[in-house]
């Protein structure tokens, strides 16, 4: 299968650089890297041009104008451009273990999407990584609540994939997910009416499930380290949760404001 790695970013080129270097070091490399850029400054574009010189993996920079937090919209534009039939989705403030893509592909199966976990790094560890003092996060210095997410076990990974999935619907992390592109197109991608932060990843997961796509949980593998930063604004979260409740209660599959903007267009295509 062709794998597209989708990385979302916004005005943090130093973190994006670390993220891309960790992609270049993967034991299994993606066919392409799609950078979903929610309106970053020119310095991000310059960094991406520089990173293209360091790899033979095609890097596609998908950018739109900065009009506030529009993560769902830029992800949809990137999904449209993806050449791969399987999309692994992360954020640009993530450092990947070198087996990250390989672990995801172990669980890739038609009729399923996959959700993984993360290790949240502290402020001090993040600073040391950004300054180049450390090349890999020091696990013993991290919050013990998250350290287990840094361990890998093939036996446990396969054992937990379906057993753990049903327990974690409201703890889905958009920074560590994987989908078949045709499944994303079937539900019309992310809901672009969900602006600001929150629940866009849970909302699309429920619509996939209502469409008959089951969830697997990637535990004991797909390890990633999330650099420390301040929380995004939660000011629109109440509306997002209202939309999510409606999706759950009415078992909604199709998103009206998604990759295409009306059902008629979808039928014609």
N, C-alpha and C positions, 0 to 999 in steps of 0.2 A: 504494500500500500504506500501511497505518497503521503507524507506527513507534513503539514504546515504548522509551524509554531507561531502562535499569535501572541505578541507582547504589547500590552497597553502601557502608555507612558504620558507624562505631562511635566515638562520643565524640571527634570532632575537628571541631567545628562551624566553626572558622576555615578549615580546608581545604575542607569541604563548601561553604562560601560562595563561595570562589574557583571551585570546580568548577561550581556552579550559574550563576554569572555567565558562565562560558565557554560553558555550554549556551545561555543566553539570547542570546548573540552569534552563534550558528550561522547560516550562510547558508541551510541547510535545517533547520528546527526539527522536533523530534519531536511526535507527536500527544499524548503524555503523558510525564511523568517519574515513574518509580516509585523511591522511595527505600527500599531494603532495609536496614532499621536493625536491627543485631544487638544491640539492648538498650541504646541510648544513654540518657544522662541527659535530664532535662527541658529543658536548655538547647538541645539539638539540635531538639526539637520546636518550641520557641519560634523558633529560627532559620528552620525550614521555614515556619512560619506567616508570618514576616516576608517571606520570599522569594516567597511566593504573591502578595503585594501588588505585586511588581515584574514580573510576567509574566502573559500570558494563556494560557500552557501549563499545563494541569492538573497539579498535583503531588500524587501519592498517597503518603502516608507509611505504609509497611508495617513494623510494629514488633513484636518479641516480647521477652519478659523476658530480662534478662541472666543466662544460665546458662553462661557461658564462650563460647568461639569456636564459633559455630554458623552459619557463613556459608552452608553448603549449604542448611540449613533455611530461612533467611530469603530466600535467592534463590528457593527453590521456592515459598514463599508469595507472592512477588512475581510470579513467572511465572504462577501461578494467576490473579492479579488483572489481568494485562496485557490490555488491550483491543486492542493492536496485533497484527497477524499476523507482524510482524518485530520482534525484540527485539535491541537493541544494548546490550551490557553493559560497564560501566566501574566503577571504584572512586571513592569520594568524596574521594580525595586526588590527583585527577588534574585538570590544566588542559588543556582541549581547544583545539587550533587551530580557527579558525572554520569550516574546511571539513571537519571531522572526520566529521560525519554524511553530508554529500554524498559524500565519498570512499567511505565504507562502502556507500552505496546504489549506487554504480557497480558494485560486485562482487556485490550481492545477486542470487541466482539460485536457483530451486527446485532441490533436490537437493544444496545446498552449505551449509556453515557457514563463517564467516570468522574468522580470527585475525590480529590486528595486533601492532604493536610499541610500544615506549615509549621516551622519553628520560628516564633517571634523573637527577634534579637533585641537586646537592650541597647540603650543609647551609647554606652561606652564601647561595646563590641562593634556597633555600626560605625562609629567614628574611626576605630582602629582599622577596619576593613576599607573604608573610603580613603584613608591616608596611606594605605598599603603596608601598614605595620603588621597586619595579619593577612594571610592569603586564603584562609579557611576559618570559619567560625570555631572558636574554642567552646566545645559543648559543656564542659564543666563550669563555665562562667555564665551559662544561660539559666533562665527560669525553669525550674524542675518540672513545672506543669507541661512544658512543651518539649522537653528533651527526648521523650519517647518517640516523638514524631521524626526523630533523626536516625532511627535504627531501621535496618533493612533485614528482611527474612523472606525468602521465596516461599517457604512452606506456609508461614503465617499470612503472607500477602494473599495467597490464593484461598486460604481457609476463611479469611475475614471478608473477602471481596463482596460476597452477597449477604453474609450473616450480619455484618456491621452496617450495611447500607440503610436499612429501614429505621435505624435508631438516630440518624443524623440529618434529617431533611432540613431542619432549620439552622444547621451549622455548616451549610455549603459555603465554600470559599471560591469565589470567581477567579482567584489567582492561581488555582490548581485544578483545572477541569479539562476534559477531553470529550469530543463529540465527533460523530460522523457528519460531514457537511450536509449530506442530504437530509438528515434529521433536523438540523438547524433551519434549513430552507423550508421544510415541511411545516414547522411551527411559526415561520416568518421571522426567525431570529429574535433579537432582544427587543424589548418594549421601549421605544424611544421617548415615550411619555414619562418614563421614570428618569427624571433629571435630578441632579444632586446625588447624594450617596445613599445606598441601602436597598437591599432586597431584589435588585435586578437579577442576580444570579439564582436566587431561590425561586423567583417568579418564572424564569425560563425553565428551570428544572421541573416545576410542577406541570407546566404545559407539555414538556416532553413526556412526562409520565402519563398524562392524560391522553397523549397520542400513542401510547403503547410502548414507549421506549423506557426500559427499566434502568435503574441506577445501580452502579457498582461503587464501592468505596475503596480507594487505594490507601491501605494502611501498611506499615512496614515496607515502604517503598515510595518512589516518587518524592524523594526528600527535597525540600526547598527551605531556604532561610530568608525570612522577610526582614528587610532592613527597617530600623526604627524610624518613625516619623510621627508627626502630630496627626490626630484623627481628622478626617474630613468633616465638613459641616453636615449635621443631621437635620437641618431645618425642614426638609421636605419628607422626612421619614414617615410621618403620620399618613400622608397621602399614599406613599409607596405601600404601606402596610394595608391600606384600604383596597388598593388594586390587587395585592396578593390574596387577601381574603376572598375577593370576588372570584379570582382565578381558581382557588381551591374549592369554594362552595359550588360554583357553576361548572366545574371541570372544563375550563376553557383551554383550547388548544391553540387557536390562531390569534396572533397579535395584530391588531389593526394598524398600528403605527410602528411597523417593523421594517424588514428589508424592502418589501414593497408596501405601498401605502393604501392599497384597496384590493379587495378580493377579486374584482373583475380583472385587474392587471395580472394577478397570480394565475387565474384560469387561462388567460390568453397566452401566458408564458409557458 
